[in-house]
Amino acid sequence: MIAVVFDVGETLLDDSREWGAWADWVGVPRHTFSAVLGAVTAEGRNNVETFQYFKPGFDLARERRLREEAGIGESIQDSDLYADVRPGLAALREHGLWVGIAGNQTAHAATLLRRLDLPVDAIATSGEWGVAKPSSRFFERVADMVPHHCTETVYVGDHRDYDIVAAKAAGCKTALIKRGPWGYLWAEDPLVRRDADWIIDSLLDLPDLLSDLN
């Protein structure tokens, strides 16, 4: 059985609302925050570095705790899902594929995702596992989660380094989804062209693409 495992941010979730909440939290206009995030992204750096421009010494874990204490902490709502997520995931399962979610999110995010009752077989996050992409140990945990070996797993994400290059190095097949700043920025990147088995515009593209594999 082929397994399909999905990244979360800008693969399943539109992160606009959450990034906007962070801009409000650090006290800068949302457009300004977005522009600096884009510059950090274009340079291939970790998006967490964006905060340092506005608040040097920014401690993400501490600020998350403060947001929770203020009653405006992390949330994931059904409205944050891209429109193709529920039908796309359901179609994959109807085609007999095993479907999972594993991304660089907090342990709390895993709880929030499970509450959405998505049509998937398993959900896990780096916060639960204690290891994050692009570490090879993250993809070892993915291999433990799926029914078979990584060579029979398709990892779907929007990020060149964390999703496509790292998953390919772990032996997975890979699909880059062309949305969010990373997906659009890197769709034509040489490393993506080298390591992505498919470049897709929608999750609804996957059932037909993967039917022969299954």
Summary of the structure (lengths in Angstrom):
residues: 214
radius of gyration: 16.8
end to end distance: 6.1
largest distance: 50.5
contacts: 685
relative contact order: 0.17
helix: 53%
strand: 14%
